[in-house]
Amino acid sequence: MRDEVSPFRIIRRIGDAPALRGSGTGETCPDLFELSNGDFAVIGTEATADLDPHLPSDAARADYERIVVITRDTLIRAKRDIPDA
């Protein structure tokens, strides 16, 4: 656990909860959240090592950034909650 206190908080889930998307336990699954500073947080499967070599030539990530994968269903169900601007 980090010692520092985050300057922002999760304010709402984007899309349906894992249980509504068919999670067997209803507790773990990819998830999307809107943060109090307007950014979004993603829970997904870490796939940096697998996908980093395949990034398009005009894409890059910093050493502290990770590539995570969420299911198509998770993103499609979140679409209605994602603001247009």
Backbone as CSV, one residue per row, in Angstrom:
resi,resn,N_x,N_y,N_z,CA_x,CA_y,CA_z,C_x,C_y,C_z
1,MET,0.838,-1.184,0.000,0.000,0.000,0.000,0.876,1.237,0.000
2,ARG,0.473,2.253,-0.738,1.249,3.477,-0.812,1.044,4.303,0.448
3,ASP,2.108,5.011,0.855,2.040,5.858,2.033,1.348,7.184,1.744
4,GLU,1.416,7.639,0.501,0.844,8.930,0.165,-0.668,8.837,-0.008
5,VAL,-1.340,9.936,0.221,-2.783,9.996,0.066,-3.099,10.542,-1.324
6,SER,-3.967,9.852,-2.037,-4.334,10.274,-3.385,-5.115,11.583,-3.329
7,PRO,-4.827,12.510,-4.247,-5.548,13.783,-4.257,-6.944,13.682,-4.882
8,PHE,-7.306,12.523,-5.382,-8.630,12.353,-5.978,-9.220,11.021,-5.547
9,ARG,-10.500,10.879,-5.775,-11.237,9.696,-5.344,-12.089,9.156,-6.491
10,ILE,-12.490,7.905,-6.368,-13.450,7.319,-7.302,-14.810,7.911,-6.960
11,ILE,-15.470,8.475,-7.986,-16.790,9.047,-7.715,-17.929,8.190,-8.262
12,ARG,-17.647,7.387,-9.301,-18.700,6.507,-9.797,-18.122,5.453,-10.725
13,ARG,-18.838,4.350,-10.813,-18.513,3.303,-11.779,-19.035,3.739,-13.138
14,ILE,-18.319,3.397,-14.184,-18.743,3.655,-15.553,-19.194,2.318,-16.129
15,GLY,-20.464,2.201,-16.427,-20.995,0.941,-16.940,-21.556,0.079,-15.833
16,ASP,-21.812,-1.171,-16.170,-22.425,-2.103,-15.234,-21.402,-2.724,-14.294
17,ALA,-21.854,-3.068,-13.100,-21.016,-3.766,-12.123,-20.672,-5.158,-12.646
18,PRO,-19.552,-5.731,-12.185,-19.169,-7.066,-12.648,-20.276,-8.111,-12.524
19,ALA,-21.046,-8.091,-11.462,-22.111,-9.089,-11.292,-23.139,-9.002,-12.412
20,LEU,-23.423,-7.784,-12.881,-24.383,-7.612,-13.973,-23.802,-8.024,-15.319
21,ARG,-22.469,-8.131,-15.387,-21.813,-8.558,-16.629,-21.479,-10.035,-16.608
22,GLY,-21.950,-10.749,-15.589,-21.785,-12.192,-15.561,-20.597,-12.710,-14.781
23,SER,-19.977,-11.875,-13.946,-18.872,-12.350,-13.126,-19.370,-13.444,-12.195
24,GLY,-18.638,-14.534,-12.142,-19.037,-15.647,-11.287,-19.103,-15.290,-9.815
25,THR,-18.182,-14.459,-9.374,-18.161,-14.072,-7.961,-18.828,-12.723,-7.743
26,GLY,-18.967,-11.943,-8.798,-19.524,-10.607,-8.673,-18.563,-9.627,-8.039
27,GLU,-17.330,-10.056,-7.827,-16.360,-9.230,-7.121,-15.189,-8.803,-7.992
28,THR,-14.745,-9.666,-8.875,-13.579,-9.340,-9.685,-13.939,-9.388,-11.149
29,CYS,-13.380,-8.518,-11.897,-13.588,-8.419,-13.339,-13.036,-7.083,-13.771
30,PRO,-12.856,-6.882,-15.065,-12.488,-5.555,-15.539,-13.538,-4.542,-15.077
31,ASP,-13.093,-3.328,-14.827,-14.012,-2.297,-14.351,-13.489,-0.928,-14.741
32,LEU,-14.381,0.034,-14.859,-14.030,1.416,-15.201,-14.647,2.350,-14.170
33,PHE,-13.894,3.393,-13.791,-14.375,4.347,-12.793,-14.034,5.769,-13.209
34,GLU,-14.925,6.699,-12.903,-14.632,8.115,-13.084,-14.068,8.640,-11.773
35,LEU,-13.015,9.452,-11.881,-12.361,10.003,-10.705,-12.808,11.438,-10.468
36,SER,-12.617,11.902,-9.253,-13.064,13.243,-8.873,-12.355,14.344,-9.653
37,ASN,-11.198,14.050,-10.236,-10.496,15.067,-11.032,-10.885,15.010,-12.513
38,GLY,-11.842,14.140,-12.868,-12.302,14.029,-14.244,-11.619,12.939,-15.048
39,ASP,-10.548,12.361,-14.539,-9.866,11.258,-15.214,-10.636,9.962,-14.995
40,PHE,-10.165,8.898,-15.628,-10.780,7.585,-15.482,-9.737,6.579,-15.020
41,ALA,-10.166,5.625,-14.218,-9.305,4.533,-13.761,-9.851,3.230,-14.330
42,VAL,-8.939,2.328,-14.675,-9.306,1.056,-15.291,-8.725,-0.091,-14.488
43,ILE,-9.556,-1.087,-14.203,-9.074,-2.359,-13.670,-9.118,-3.331,-14.839
44,GLY,-7.978,-3.902,-15.163,-7.919,-4.830,-16.279,-6.767,-5.802,-16.093
45,THR,-6.604,-6.658,-17.049,-5.519,-7.632,-17.022,-4.248,-6.976,-17.553
46,GLU,-3.188,-7.013,-16.784,-1.909,-6.405,-17.164,-1.363,-7.153,-18.372
47,ALA,-1.074,-6.416,-19.447,-0.613,-7.041,-20.682,0.512,-6.250,-21.343
48,THR,1.254,-5.486,-20.559,2.286,-4.620,-21.111,3.328,-5.403,-21.900
49,ALA,3.849,-6.461,-21.328,4.910,-7.219,-22.002,4.436,-7.794,-23.333
50,ASP,3.194,-8.238,-23.383,2.665,-8.837,-24.608,2.335,-7.804,-25.681
51,LEU,1.817,-6.642,-25.270,1.313,-5.679,-26.248,2.274,-4.539,-26.572
52,ASP,3.203,-4.233,-25.687,4.124,-3.122,-25.911,4.860,-3.221,-27.249
53,PRO,5.377,-4.393,-27.629,6.087,-4.491,-28.902,5.186,-4.261,-30.128
54,HIS,3.884,-4.299,-29.927,2.946,-4.187,-31.041,2.243,-2.832,-31.103
55,LEU,2.657,-1.888,-30.248,2.060,-0.558,-30.305,2.340,0.074,-31.666
56,PRO,1.399,0.849,-32.188,1.657,1.551,-33.450,2.849,2.494,-33.305
57,SER,3.471,2.846,-34.404,4.675,3.679,-34.367,4.429,5.054,-33.764
58,ASP,3.194,5.527,-33.789,2.907,6.845,-33.215,2.371,6.765,-31.785
59,ALA,2.518,5.610,-31.144,2.089,5.423,-29.754,3.297,5.074,-28.893
60,ALA,3.252,5.524,-27.655,4.338,5.214,-26.713,3.771,5.252,-25.311
61,ARG,4.476,4.653,-24.373,4.075,4.696,-22.978,5.296,5.007,-22.134
62,ALA,5.073,5.681,-21.033,6.151,5.992,-20.106,6.469,4.750,-19.281
63,ASP,7.627,4.728,-18.653,8.021,3.580,-17.828,7.022,3.285,-16.711
64,TYR,6.347,4.310,-16.223,5.397,4.121,-15.124,3.993,3.752,-15.631
65,GLU,3.784,3.721,-16.934,2.480,3.374,-17.496,2.434,1.886,-17.849
66,ARG,1.247,1.317,-17.750,1.037,-0.085,-18.082,-0.101,-0.198,-19.094
67,ILE,-0.048,-1.215,-19.906,-1.131,-1.528,-20.829,-1.999,-2.572,-20.140
68,VAL,-3.279,-2.273,-20.023,-4.209,-3.233,-19.433,-5.299,-3.547,-20.440
69,VAL,-5.848,-4.728,-20.333,-6.890,-5.188,-21.239,-8.191,-5.319,-20.452
70,ILE,-9.265,-4.791,-21.046,-10.601,-5.018,-20.513,-11.411,-5.716,-21.599
71,THR,-12.457,-6.379,-21.206,-13.262,-7.092,-22.193,-14.062,-6.109,-23.048
72,ARG,-14.391,-6.537,-24.216,-15.229,-5.737,-25.120,-16.563,-5.409,-24.451
73,ASP,-17.157,-6.395,-23.790,-18.438,-6.210,-23.122,-18.352,-5.113,-22.051
74,THR,-17.239,-5.073,-21.313,-17.069,-4.052,-20.286,-17.123,-2.660,-20.899
75,LEU,-16.403,-2.443,-21.980,-16.372,-1.125,-22.608,-17.700,-0.778,-23.274
76,ILE,-18.314,-1.729,-23.938,-19.599,-1.463,-24.596,-20.657,-1.079,-23.566
77,ARG,-20.676,-1.766,-22.440,-21.653,-1.429,-21.393,-21.341,-0.111,-20.713
78,ALA,-20.100,0.331,-20.796,-19.714,1.608,-20.189,-20.007,2.783,-21.113
79,LYS,-20.164,2.519,-22.388,-20.310,3.594,-23.389,-21.395,4.593,-23.016
80,ARG,-22.528,4.126,-22.518,-23.635,5.030,-22.194,-23.284,6.001,-21.068
81,ASP,-22.302,5.644,-20.230,-21.928,6.475,-19.078,-20.743,7.381,-19.349
82,ILE,-20.112,7.239,-20.504,-18.949,8.046,-20.829,-19.413,9.379,-21.420
83,PRO,-19.013,10.495,-20.804,-19.457,11.789,-21.315,-18.929,12.066,-22.721
84,ASP,-19.674,12.849,-23.486,-19.251,13.225,-24.832,-18.149,14.277,-24.779
85,ALA,-18.095,15.051,-23.734,-17.069,16.084,-23.611,-16.618,16.219,-22.170
